[in-house]
Amino acid sequence: MFYTVGEMAKKIGLAPSTLRYYDKEGLLPFVERSSSGIRMFKDSDFEWLAIIECLKKTGMPIKEIKRFIDWCIEGDSTIEERLSLIERQREAV
């Protein structure tokens, strides 16, 4: 099942403009688009959005969240980098 920006925003308790901002900042590379360019969120995108919100609540900057997501998408070869980033943020909090 696919969700629009508005539907997904409502499900996770964010403003649609927040999701559009995240997309503009490159935090949503996993979100598919229709042939007309409309964002189409899937059920599996809930997990990604939960991770983004969790990191954001720790005060992690958007640039660092993007880096973390990019590393996740790259795969297991970036586990050490991800762990290091999380540990640095943990110390900062």
N, C-alpha and C positions, 0 to 999 in steps of 0.2 A: 504494500500500500504506500502511496505517496502523499505527502503533505505539502501545502503551500507554506510560504513564510508566515502568514498570519496564523494558520492552523498550528504549525510547530511552535511558534512563539506562545500561543495560548496554552499549549500542552505543557511547556516547560516554565511558564510564568515570566517570560521576558517580553519586552516590546518588540514588535516586528522591526523597528529601526535598529535595534541592537543586533539582530541577526544579519541585517543588511550591512551594518558596520563591520561585524566580524568577517563577513564575506569579502568586503572591500579591503580589509586588512590582511587577507590571505589565510584566515583561520579555518576556512571551510573548504579545503580542496577536495574533500570527499563528497560534497553535495553535487548531485547530478543536475543538469539543466535540460529543459525540453528544447525542441527544435526552435522555438520562439524565444529561448533565453530565460524562461521562468525557472526559478529554483525549485527542485523537487526533492524534498527531504524524505528519507526512508526511516523505517523503524530503527535500523541499526545506527542511524545518525544521533539518536538519543544519547548513546554512550559517549560519543565524541563531544557533544554539547555539554554533557555532565562533567567531563574532564576539563573542558574550557572553563566552565563556571567554577569548578573547584579551584583551579589554578588562579583564576581571577580573584577569588575570595581570599587567597593568601597574599594578595598584593603583587603578584607576578605581573611584570609589564607585558603588554600585548606582543612586543617583539620577541620576548622570551617564550611566550606561549606558542607563537608561530614556529619558533625554532623547535620546540618540543614536539609539536604536531608533525612538522616536516621530518624529524628524526623517527617518529613512530611509523610514518608511512614508508620511510627508507627500510625499516625492518630491524632484525636482531643485531646487525652490525653496529647499531648506535646505542645499544643498551647502556654501555658505560657512560656515554655523554648524557643520556637521559637521567641516569642515576645521579650523576654529578650535579646536574641542573636542579634536580629535586632536593638534593642535600643542601645546596647553597641556599635555595629558597626556604628550606626548613630552618636553617640557621638565621636567616634574615627575619623570619617570623618570630 
